[in-house]
Amino acid sequence: MQRQYELGFIIPISVSENETHGVIGTVQEWIKNLEGRVTKIDYWGRRRLAYPIQDFREGYYVFLYMDFAPQNIEELERQLFLSDQVIRHLVVRLDEDGEDAKKAQEKEQAQTKAATPAEDTSEAKAAATPEEKPADAEKTEEKAEQQPAAPASEEAEEETVAASPAATESAASADESAEVPPKVTTEE
């Protein structure tokens, strides 16, 4: 039974870019000889490695998508491991049904929905028209407009920041989110 796999490997920069296509062809031949079939080649080109591998800091990244028999994976990995033209490789079995992709997408949507209400309320407050704004917000804005543009001292600047609507909202939300530990009393 053939399954879908993704083979990612890195070719060292000691191999010229022209020769990388020969290395890819060699790997394709190994797959073909082991009764597999390459369905797609994704050549990323020269990239910086996340960490040095065998004193290399850069390499050519290649991803092959293939239909391959599971019992032949070990032999393919052995050939990749023994090759001097491949410094690192990874074979990953792809989900045939796409269930993993669906689960990941559902999880992402759930996280987005959980984050959306908080964003919507702050956006709604910011986008509210003067008629929709609370009376306190209008008074605060009037006070902010009456204060001088550049305060003369640091104390005046702190008062300006404390009087701004954003500072008032953030202070209120900080008070609501802070947890108060329960009081512990001992009776003797």
C-alpha angles and dihedrals in degrees: 000000000000120000132190117258138174117217116196120186140166123224114205120245089240083080109075118240090248091055093051090079088057090052090049089050091051092052090048089053090052089052092047092048090053091055096261133129128217110224101178139009119208110189111189096178128212114354137166113256120236089234134001116280116193089342092305119126096180136037145165111265119214130177122193122191112206148168105233141164112251093223090062097053093092092055092048091049090048091054092047091048093051094047117101089205094064117062098178136008140176130191116202126184111229120221109252096204095045090235093135090053091048092049092049091048092049091049091050091050091050091052091048092051091049091052096042101072092056091049093045094054094051091045091048092052091048093047096045117123121235091262091054096046117099117252092246091058091053091051091049091050091050090052091049091052092050094052118091118268095234116032116222096223140023091253091058090048092053090051090052092052092046091051095051117106092234092055091047092051093046092048091049093049091047090053091050095048096047112100119220114214114235117259115253117211126184122206118207 
